[in-house]
C-alpha cells in the first residue's frame, strides 16, 4: 500500500522527516519548541495543512515526553494557582482567536508573522542579560492567565503556543523542572483544544493528505522524542538549548525569506494585471 500523498516526492518527504525528527529531539530535550523548529516544514507544506500536522505531532511529542518525565511533573492538586492551570485558562480563551487568524490571513502574512516571532524569540533567548528577572507574586493567577492567553493566540495560528509561557518562565528564572511542569501540560492542552476546534469548525482540514502524512511522520517523531528526553536526563542541556535557539532563529529567517518571496510574486502578478 502506497502511503505517499499525491504531489509529494520522495525527496520532499525525506526533508520533512529530517525536520520533524530534529523538532522531536529538541523538544524532548528542552520541553518546548517542536513546532518552532518544525516551522521549516512550511517551506514544504501550505500552512492550512502544515500547522494542523505540527499541532498533532507536537501533542504526540508532549504525551511521550510527559510519560517519560512524570516524576518531574506537579500533581493536579498543585496546578492552581502556581502551576499550569492559570496558563491553561488563559490559553483556552486565546486559541479561538488564533484559529480565526489561521483561517482568515493569507499564507504569506502567516509566515511573516511566525518568522518574525521566531527571530525575536531566538535573539531574546541567546542575548538576554543574566541578571534580567521579573518578580511575580507566588499566589497570583491573573498575569499567568494573560501570558497563557497570548500563547493561545500565537499557538492558534502557528502551532507554537509555548513561546509566551517559555519567555515568561525564563524571565522569572524558574528552575528547569518547574518550568517544564508548566510549559509541557500547557502546550499539550492547547494543541488538543486547537485540534478539537479545527475538527469541529473545519473538518476538511483533516483530509487524506493529512492522515497519510501523519502516518508517515509519527514513527519519525516518537523515537526522536525519546532520544531527546534521554539526553535531558543524562546530560547538561545548556549547549543543546543554545543550539535550539540558533535553529529557531534560522527557521524564522527562512520563513521571512519565503514570505518576502511570496509577497513579491503576488505584487508582480498584481502589477501585470494592472498593466493589461
N, C-alpha and C positions, 0 to 999 in steps of 0.2 A: 504493500500500500504506500503510495507516494504522498507524504505529508507536506511536501514543499508547496507553499502558497503560490498561486498564479502570479506571474510578474516578478518573482523573486529569484535571482540567480543564485547558484551555489556560493559564489564569492560574496554576495550580499549577506547571505545567511551566516557565513563564517565570520564576516566582520561584525555582524550583530551579536553572535555568540561570544566573540572576544570581548566586546564592550560590556556585555552583561555579566560575563564571568569576573571581569575586573571590578564591576559595580558590586557584585556579591561579596567578593573578597574584602574590599574596603569597608563595606557596610558591616560585615561580620566582625571586622577588626575594631571599628570605631562606634558602631551602633547607629549610624546615620549615613546619608549621602548616596544611597543606592540610586535614586532617580537623578541625583545631580550628575554623577558620573555617567549614568545611563542616558543623560541628555544627548550624548553624542549619537545615540541611535536615531535621533530626529533628523540627522543627515540622511538616514536611510528610510525612515517611515514618516508619513504625514502625521501631524500632531493628534488628530482625532482618532488615529489608530495607535500611535506610539505612546501617548500619555496613559490611556487605559491599560495598555500592556505593561507599562512601567509600574502603574499602581498595583496590578495583580502580582507581578513578580516581587515588588517591594514588600507586599503583605506576606507572601510566602517566605521571603528572606527574614522578615521580622519574626514570624512564627517559629521558624527553625532556630533563630538566634535566641529568642526568649526561652525556648525549651532547653537550650544548652546552658543558659545563664540564669536559670530560675532562682538559684541561691542568692544572686545579687539583686533581685527584684523585691520591691517592697510588697508586703501583703496588702490585700484590698482595703483592709480597715485603716491603713495609713495613707491612702490615696488622697484624702481630704483632711485639712486644707493645704498640706505641704507637699503633696505628691502629684501624681499625674492628673487627678480629677479636674482641678480648675482649668488646666490647659485643654483638656478634652472638651469641657463645657464650652469654652470659647471657640475651639476648633469646629465643633458641630454647628455653631452659628455661622462661621466664616465659609465653610465648604460650599454651601449653595451659591454664594456669590462667586466663588472661584469657578465653579462648574458653568455658571452662566457666561463668564468670560471665555471659557474654553469653547463653548458653542457659538459665541457671538463675535469673537475677534478674528480677523484674518490671520492665517498661519504665520506670515512674516512678522506681524506685531507680537504674537505669542513668543516666537523665537527671540526677537529682540529684547522683550521684557525679561524672559528667562535667562538669556545670555548675560544681560547687564546685572541681574541678580547674582548669578554665579561669580562673575568677576569681582563684584563688590564684596561678596561674602568671602571669597578666597583671599582677597587682599586684606580684609579685616583679620582673618584667622592667622595669616602669616605675619602681619605687621603690627598687630595690636600691642600697646605698651604692657610690659609685665605687671606694672603696678595698677593698671586700669581695672577698677572693680566697682560694681554697683552694690549698694547695700539696700536690702529689701526686708520688710518685716517678715519674720518667720511664719506668722499666722495669717498673712494676707492672702486673699484669693482674687481680688479684683484685677491687679496688674497681671498676674499669670493668666487670667482669663482673657485679657486683652491681647497678650502675646500669643495665646493659643488661637484667638480669632484671626490675627494677622497671618499666622501659619496656615490656618484653614483656607483663607482666601488664596494664598500663594499655592497651596497644595491642590486646590480645586482645578487650577488651570496648568499646573506644571508637574504634578505628581511628586513634588518635593515639599511636603508640609513641614519638615523638621527644621528648616532654615531659621525661622524666627526663634524657635524654642532653643535650638543649639546655641545661637548667638547670645540669647538671654542667659542661658546656663553658664556660658563662658564668661560673661561679664560678672556674674555672681561668684565665679570661681568655685563652682560646685565640684565635689570630688567625682572622680571618674565613674564610680559605681552609682552614686546618687544621680548623676546626670543621665546615665543610661536607664535608670529605673523610672525616669520621667519621659525621656525622649522616645524610647522604644515603644512603650504602650501607646503614647500619643500618636506616633506615626502609624502604627498598626490600626488603631481605632479610626483615624481619619481616612486611611486608604480604604478600609472596609466600608465606611459610610459613603465615600465618594463612588466606589464601585456599585453599591446598592442603589444610590440615586441615579447613576447613569443607566443602570439596568431598567429602572422604572421609567425614567424620563426619555431615554434614548436607547431603546433596546437594540436598534440596528447597529449600535457601536460594536456589539459582540457578535460579529458575523463569522463566517467560516474562516476568513483570513486570520482574524484574531485568535480563534481557537487552535488553528494549525500552528501559528507562531508560538502560542503559549505551550503547546505540547512539545514543540522542538526545544524551547528555551528553558523550561523548568529543570530538565536534567543537567543543564549547564550551571544554573544559578545555585541550586542547593548544595552541591559539593564545594563551590566557591565560598558559600556562607560558612560551612563547617570549617574550612581551612582558615578563614578569617577569624572565627571565634577561637580556634586553637591557638593562633598567633597572639590574640588578645590575652589569653590565659597564661601563656608561657613566656612572652617577651614584652619588653618595654615597647609601648606603641608611639612614642614621641616622634621618631623618624618616619614611621608609617603615616602618622597624621600629617606631617609636613608634605609627604608625597601626595596624600589625598587632596590637600588644599591646592597643590600645584596642578593636579589633574582637574580639579573643579574650575580653576582659572582657565585652563586650556579648553575645557568643554564650553565655558561661557564665551570665550573668544571665537571658537569655531561657530557657535550658534549666531553670534553677532555678524560674522562674516557672511554666513549663509543668508541671514535676514537681510543684510545690505544688498546681497546679490538678487534676492527675490524682489526687493523694492525697486532695484534698478531695472530689472526685466519688466516689472509692472509699469514703471514710468515710461520706459521705451515703447511699450505697447500702447499706452495712452497717447504718447506723442505721435506715434504712427497713425493712430485712428483720427486724431485731430487734423493731421496733415492731409488726410484724404478729404 
